[in-house]
Amino acid sequence: MVAAVRRWTHVQRTTGTTVATNGPRWSRPVAFTLIEVVLLVIIVATIMVIGLGAYSGSIIHQGLQAAVDRVCLDLALVRQHAVTTGTSQSVQFAPGTGGYSMPGMPDPDRASRAYSVDLSRDPYGALIVSAVCGTDSEIIFDRYGVPDSRGRIVLEVGDRRETVRIDEVSGLIRVE
């Protein structure tokens, strides 16, 4: 009987008195009820749905921004190449696809290949909706870096669009 009493009590160290408890601390089972687990799953699922929407929008925005930056940098590269070599250099866009090419200009990564870009592939996932450069979809920079006409290239990723414009007098490239 004394052992049973000891099992259900503990001694306060400061006063040395015995205090009764509901049971030993080590014997209480620790678990979640079914309602707690269901609520936790619902909360986590709600947070994931909200986070997934924000993440998806961020991926679309980043893909479009990367595609626009790529087009702007490639246009500047072609313009500089025309000035450096002293020859005309063109960029041919393929509206309805994600592709454009620069005939006569070597690929910076593989010099044995012609330089072409496919924006529909990762990491861009972009589509060239339209490319209007004067009367066609080709812009030609002369040996002074001046384009033959003004240009407007519209890129799309998901439901978002950006427009790259080329000024016909200065050759300045800007994003709208």
Secondary structure by P-SEA (a helix, b strand, c coil): caaaaaaaccccccccbbbbcccccccbbbbbcaaaaaaaaaaaaaaaaaaaaaaaaaaaaaaaaaaaaaaaaaaaaaaaaaaaacbbbbbbbbcccccccccccccccccccccccccccccccccccccccccccbbbbcccccccccbbbbbbcccbbbbbbbbccccccccc
